[in-house]
Amino acid sequence: MTQPPMPPQWQPPQWQPQQWQQPPPPGQVPASWIPFEERPTGPIPRIPQHAPPPPQRSNTGLVVALVLAAVALFGFGTVGAVALSESSHQAEEPVAPSGPPISTSTSASETTSETSTSAPTSTSSSTSEVSTNAVPVLKLGDNPLNVEGNGAVTTSCSLPEFSTDVASQDAFYQAVLPCLVRAWEPALEEANLPTDTPKVVTTGDDINTPCGLRTWDQTALYCPQDNTIYMTARYYSEVEGRSDAGVFLGQLAHEFGHALQRLSGINGAYGNASASVGGTSPAGLELTRRSELQATCFEGMSLAAFQNGGVSNDLIFPALRDSAGRGDENSNTQDHGSIQTNSQWVEQGFSKNRITECNTWLSSPGDVD
């Protein structure tokens, strides 16, 4: 297989790291629904240049058994099978969901802050029919999401031209969101977990969320209470001065990683564990780092699925580098992991694309520092 070309050498932008702002008081928010706020970026380490193919799903035996049973009962004929090779350089195609379809998102722009008139807020609404027997399981390291060999399946994704204005960012995110769903839906279904699609709200203003006020100059937020990703468009474009589409892709993929934690029940189990030890205690901060680094690893897996599906490395590599550069060195709170640790986890998710390789809950404390 021809290796992808070397990307051009990346020069980090020149800006001063921003101090991460503390979340609002939890108030009446249930302990099991903790919002996820993200880090500013820092120095950018090296990232590998190619993701190996995602894992092959090992349900061939079950399919063959069902087919043989159908033949015996109804005499419909014979069915051939195609063997899948683990050593193949071509990732498997996305598997069509067996349950009810996931609807695509639609968006409408509106202004949500009286303090700004130049940056509208775009809201995406999404509905989906979810299997009644699929519910989150409140477990961490032994969560049923961890099916051995499963990963994010190869997913093509057609994306619009990117620009940093709020409307263009929203159009970009709405195009990415169903691709993320397709990449992860087979793994969720195989683990009998819900697959309801999160919503994306793209805002250039301050916005009130069920998880508290989010100001335009704060980083992105995933709020489990309403299963919504709040992308703060002006923070990345104005505060950090970013304009590369890959950076915005990576941030959305990270937030989607938190949505996966909610769907699986990991978020609920993490919230309960954090409440029992105190969220700001050393043990509580370690739990938060494990949660954040798992979302970063899931981000790497999503980017691997996209790269194998044909998404340009001009998007993939900047996304990886940006995520690898975000860490606690840019803050005064040790709750997201160091830059080196973030780099290691996003690289692991990208290069291995296995859910079990992102199980930060079973890793030693030194791997999540």
Buried (B, 14 or more C-beta within 10 A) or exposed (E): EEEBEEBEEBEEEEEEBBEBEEBEEBEEBEBBBBBBBBBBBBBBBEBEBBBBBBBBBBEEEEEEEEBEEEEEEEEEEEEEEEEEEEEEEEBBEBBEBEBEEBBBBEBEEEBBBEEBEEBBBBBBEBEBEBBEEBEBBBBBEEBBBBBEEBBBBBBBBEBEEBBBBBBBBBBBBBBBBBBBBBBBBBBBBBBEBBBBBBBBBBBBBBBEBEBBEBBBEBBBBBBBBEBBBBBBBBBBBBBBEBEBBBBBBBBBBBBBBBBBBBBBBBBBBBBBBBBEBEBEEEEBBBBBBBBBBBBBBBBBBBBBBBBBBEBEBEBBBBBBBBBBBBBBBBBEEBBBBBBEBBBBBBBBBBBBBBBBBBBBBEBEEEBBB
